[in-house]
Amino acid sequence: MSADSPETPATLERDLSDAIDNAMRTHDGALVTKWVTVVEVIGSDGKPARWTVTNDDSPPWDTLSLLDFAAQTQRAEITAAHVWERSEGTAE
């Protein structure tokens, strides 16, 4: 959980886990072993909060590894797009 959000209800974790498992099984036939999701929500009080939710049995080092992989992938995609734009002469 993120520091600015309340404790994740067990039902939310279970619902997300079921949805992720079903989506992967339907679209890829894959078996999900670990997952992490990061969301920003606007609460009923109108204030934004960020939640990081993981499956129950993921140790923190697995969660950090997944988040690091996601961050590196995003950085690589941004860099590749920038390099492509520069090679096409469209970057400023």
C-alpha positions as CSV (number, residue, x, y, z in Angstrom):
1,M,0.0,0.0,0.0
2,S,1.1,3.5,-0.6
3,A,1.6,5.8,2.3
4,D,-1.3,8.1,1.4
5,S,-4.0,5.5,1.1
6,P,-5.9,3.3,3.6
7,E,-5.3,-0.4,4.0
8,T,-6.5,-2.4,1.0
9,P,-9.6,-4.4,1.8
10,A,-9.1,-8.1,1.3
11,T,-12.1,-8.1,-1.0
12,L,-10.4,-5.6,-3.3
13,E,-7.3,-7.7,-3.6
14,R,-9.4,-10.8,-4.2
15,D,-11.5,-9.0,-6.9
16,L,-8.3,-7.7,-8.7
17,S,-6.7,-11.1,-8.5
18,D,-9.7,-12.8,-10.0
19,A,-10.0,-10.2,-12.8
20,I,-6.2,-10.4,-13.6
21,D,-6.3,-14.2,-13.6
22,N,-9.4,-14.3,-15.8
23,A,-8.1,-11.8,-18.3
24,M,-4.7,-13.5,-18.7
25,R,-6.3,-16.9,-19.0
26,T,-8.8,-15.6,-21.6
27,H,-6.4,-13.6,-23.8
28,D,-3.1,-15.5,-23.4
29,G,-3.8,-18.8,-21.6
30,A,-1.1,-17.7,-19.1
31,L,-1.0,-18.6,-15.4
32,V,-0.4,-15.5,-13.3
33,T,2.1,-16.1,-10.5
34,K,2.7,-12.5,-9.3
35,W,1.1,-9.2,-9.9
36,V,1.1,-5.6,-8.8
37,T,-1.2,-2.8,-9.7
38,V,-0.8,0.9,-9.0
39,V,-3.9,3.2,-9.3
40,E,-4.8,6.7,-8.5
41,V,-8.3,7.3,-7.3
42,I,-10.5,10.2,-6.2
43,G,-12.0,9.1,-2.9
44,S,-15.6,9.9,-1.8
45,D,-14.1,12.8,0.1
46,G,-12.8,14.3,-3.2
47,K,-9.2,13.8,-2.3
48,P,-6.8,11.8,-4.6
49,A,-5.1,8.8,-3.3
50,R,-2.6,6.3,-4.8
51,W,-2.9,2.6,-4.1
52,T,-0.4,-0.2,-4.8
53,V,-2.1,-3.6,-4.5
54,T,-0.3,-6.9,-4.8
55,N,-1.3,-10.5,-4.5
56,D,-1.1,-11.9,-1.0
57,D,1.9,-14.1,-1.3
58,S,4.3,-11.7,-3.0
59,P,7.3,-10.8,-0.9
60,P,8.3,-7.1,-1.1
61,W,11.4,-7.9,-3.2
62,D,9.1,-9.4,-5.9
63,T,6.9,-6.4,-5.9
64,L,9.9,-4.1,-6.2
65,S,11.2,-6.2,-9.0
66,L,7.9,-6.0,-10.9
67,L,7.7,-2.2,-10.4
68,D,11.3,-1.8,-11.5
69,F,10.7,-3.8,-14.6
70,A,7.6,-1.6,-15.4
71,A,9.6,1.6,-14.8
72,Q,12.5,0.4,-17.0
73,T,10.1,-0.6,-19.8
74,Q,8.4,2.8,-19.7
75,R,11.7,4.5,-19.8
76,A,12.8,2.4,-22.8
77,E,9.6,3.1,-24.7
78,I,9.9,6.9,-24.1
79,T,13.6,6.8,-25.1
80,A,12.8,4.8,-28.2
81,A,10.1,7.2,-29.2
82,H,12.3,10.2,-28.6
83,V,15.2,8.7,-30.7
84,W,12.7,7.8,-33.5
85,E,11.3,11.4,-33.5
86,R,14.9,12.8,-33.7
87,S,15.8,10.5,-36.5
88,E,12.6,11.6,-38.4
89,G,13.4,15.2,-37.7
90,T,10.1,15.8,-35.7
91,A,11.6,16.3,-32.2
92,E,12.3,19.8,-31.0
